[in-house]
Amino acid sequence: MGAAVLSSDRIRKEIAGLTPERSAAAGWREGIYTAEWTDRTYHELLDRARRLLERGESVVLDASWYAPRRCEAARDLAQHARGALHEIRCTATTATVAERLARRHSGVSDADAVIASAMSASFAPWPEAVEIATEEDPDKSLARACTTVET
């Protein structure tokens, strides 16, 4: 789709002075995952998105968005930039998430099954988002996301 992808996981590590692949694993809301670090991360994520939108680029913001105030900040940014905002929440069962995390050997995210469970439990309702169940064939999930953005 030609959009720039901004990842909260990558940005969090950059502002912490870490390479994206370096582990900063910590307990739920500890280390670089405290509320303060998360606020800094989302602020930087939205600031980078704003700069790209001002240049006429499309942007995908890859983050968990479990706090309504952060979703609202993204909506405010889109409105200010006079851009369309498509809110998509990818979902999976707890078992699927645990299995995927167990298979993951490297990457930017430090989340494990315990963190994923804690995040899921703290996720506020997000009625504005289109939910896409990702247990399906990845091509079907991607097609649904593209259809959501194109409409």
C-alpha positions as CSV (number, residue, x, y, z in Angstrom):
1,M,0.0,0.0,0.0
2,G,3.0,2.2,0.0
3,A,2.6,3.4,3.6
4,A,5.5,4.0,6.1
5,V,5.3,1.6,9.0
6,L,6.1,3.0,12.4
7,S,6.5,0.4,15.2
8,S,6.1,1.2,18.9
9,D,8.5,-1.7,19.7
10,R,11.2,-0.3,17.5
11,I,10.7,3.3,18.6
12,R,10.8,2.3,22.3
13,K,14.2,0.7,21.9
14,E,15.5,3.6,19.8
15,I,14.7,6.2,22.4
16,A,16.2,3.9,25.1
17,G,19.4,3.9,23.0
18,L,19.1,0.2,22.2
19,T,19.4,-1.6,18.9
20,P,15.9,-3.0,18.0
21,E,17.0,-6.6,18.2
22,R,18.6,-6.3,21.7
23,S,16.4,-7.7,24.4
24,A,15.1,-5.3,27.1
25,A,12.7,-8.0,28.5
26,A,11.3,-7.0,31.8
27,G,8.2,-7.7,33.9
28,W,4.8,-6.2,33.1
29,R,5.2,-2.4,33.3
30,E,8.9,-2.6,34.4
31,G,12.1,-1.5,32.8
32,I,11.5,0.4,29.5
33,Y,7.9,-0.7,29.7
34,T,6.8,1.5,32.6
35,A,3.9,4.0,32.1
36,E,6.4,6.8,31.7
37,W,8.4,4.9,29.0
38,T,5.2,4.0,27.2
39,D,4.0,7.6,27.2
40,R,7.4,8.7,25.7
41,T,7.1,5.9,23.1
42,Y,3.6,6.9,22.0
43,H,4.5,10.5,22.0
44,E,7.4,9.8,19.7
45,L,5.4,7.4,17.5
46,L,2.7,10.1,16.9
47,D,5.3,12.8,16.4
48,R,7.0,10.8,13.7
49,A,3.6,10.1,12.1
50,R,2.8,13.8,12.2
51,R,6.0,14.6,10.3
52,L,5.3,12.0,7.7
53,L,1.6,13.0,7.3
54,E,2.7,16.7,6.8
55,R,4.8,15.5,3.9
56,G,1.7,13.8,2.4
57,E,2.8,10.2,3.3
58,S,0.5,7.5,4.5
59,V,1.4,5.9,7.8
60,V,0.7,2.6,9.6
61,L,1.1,2.8,13.3
62,D,1.9,-0.6,14.7
63,A,1.3,-0.6,18.4
64,S,-1.0,-2.2,21.0
65,W,-3.3,0.8,21.5
66,Y,-4.8,-0.7,24.7
67,A,-5.3,2.8,26.3
68,P,-8.2,4.9,25.0
69,R,-6.3,8.2,25.5
70,R,-3.6,7.0,23.1
71,C,-6.3,6.1,20.5
72,E,-7.8,9.5,21.0
73,A,-4.4,11.1,20.4
74,A,-4.1,9.2,17.1
75,R,-7.6,10.4,16.1
76,D,-6.7,14.0,16.9
77,L,-3.5,13.7,14.8
78,A,-5.5,12.3,11.8
79,Q,-8.1,15.0,12.1
80,H,-5.4,17.7,12.3
81,A,-3.6,16.2,9.3
82,R,-7.0,16.0,7.5
83,G,-6.3,12.3,6.9
84,A,-8.4,9.2,7.0
85,L,-7.9,7.0,10.1
86,H,-8.6,3.3,9.9
87,E,-8.5,1.6,13.3
88,I,-7.8,-2.1,13.2
89,R,-7.3,-4.4,16.1
90,C,-5.7,-7.8,15.3
91,T,-6.9,-10.5,17.7
92,A,-6.0,-14.0,18.5
93,T,-6.9,-16.5,21.2
94,T,-4.7,-16.8,24.2
95,A,-3.6,-20.2,23.1
96,T,-2.6,-18.9,19.6
97,V,-0.7,-16.0,21.1
98,A,1.2,-18.2,23.5
99,E,2.0,-20.7,20.7
100,R,3.3,-17.9,18.4
101,L,5.4,-16.3,21.2
102,A,6.9,-19.7,22.0
103,R,8.0,-20.2,18.4
104,R,9.5,-16.7,18.1
105,H,13.2,-16.7,18.5
106,S,14.1,-13.1,17.8
107,G,12.6,-9.8,16.9
108,V,12.0,-6.3,18.2
109,S,9.2,-7.2,20.7
110,D,10.2,-8.4,24.1
111,A,6.7,-9.6,25.0
112,D,6.2,-13.1,26.3
113,A,3.0,-15.1,27.1
114,V,2.9,-13.5,30.6
115,I,3.2,-10.0,29.2
116,A,0.7,-10.7,26.5
117,S,-1.8,-12.0,29.0
118,A,-1.4,-8.9,31.2
119,M,-1.8,-6.6,28.2
120,S,-4.9,-8.5,27.1
121,A,-6.4,-8.2,30.6
122,S,-5.8,-4.4,30.7
123,F,-7.1,-3.7,27.1
124,A,-9.9,-1.2,27.2
125,P,-12.9,-1.7,24.9
126,W,-12.2,-0.3,21.4
127,P,-15.5,0.0,19.6
128,E,-14.1,2.2,16.8
129,A,-11.7,-0.5,15.6
130,V,-12.4,-3.2,13.1
131,E,-11.4,-6.5,14.7
132,I,-9.5,-9.0,12.5
133,A,-9.1,-12.5,13.9
134,T,-5.6,-13.5,12.9
135,E,-6.1,-17.3,13.5
136,E,-7.2,-17.4,9.9
137,D,-4.9,-17.8,6.9
138,P,-2.6,-14.8,7.0
139,D,-3.6,-13.9,3.4
140,K,-7.2,-13.7,4.5
141,S,-6.4,-11.5,7.5
142,L,-4.3,-9.2,5.3
143,A,-7.2,-9.0,2.7
144,R,-9.6,-8.0,5.4
145,A,-7.3,-5.3,6.6
146,C,-6.8,-4.0,3.1
147,T,-10.6,-4.0,2.5
148,T,-11.0,-2.0,5.7
149,V,-8.5,0.6,4.6
150,E,-9.9,0.8,1.1
151,T,-13.5,1.5,2.1
